[in-house]
């Protein structure tokens, strides 16, 4: 899984991680690599573990119950409802 989170100026972080997801939607992952984008932060270190609950919806998904070493700031950034991008 590769994820890039950036702000309006293009500053942020890219993260590559391996993961598993169970039948109840609990995703558990391990960071393999993180890369600073622009003036963004350094991101999580290799080997950092995380988990969150994923709920699929008709037009997107919801991420909640994030557990990581990133603290409340990362939780606020990652958790929420994501809509499918219009084609």
C-alpha positions, 0 to 999 in steps of 0.5 A: 500500500502506498499513500501520499498525504499533502496539503494545498501547497504540495507539502506532506509525506508519502508512506509505503506499508505492508498490511493485512485486513480481516473480515471485520475491516481491521487493517494492520500495517507496518511502515516499509518506507516514508518520504518527505514531500516538499516541506512536509514532515519526515513521516513514520520510521520504517517498522512502525506499526499501525491499525485502523478500522475500514468501513466501505460505503457505496460512494467511498469508505470510512477510516476510524479508530487509528492506533499508531505512534503518530499521536492525535495530529496524525489521527485527525489527519487520517481518520474520516470519510473518503469519497470516490473520485469522480471519473 
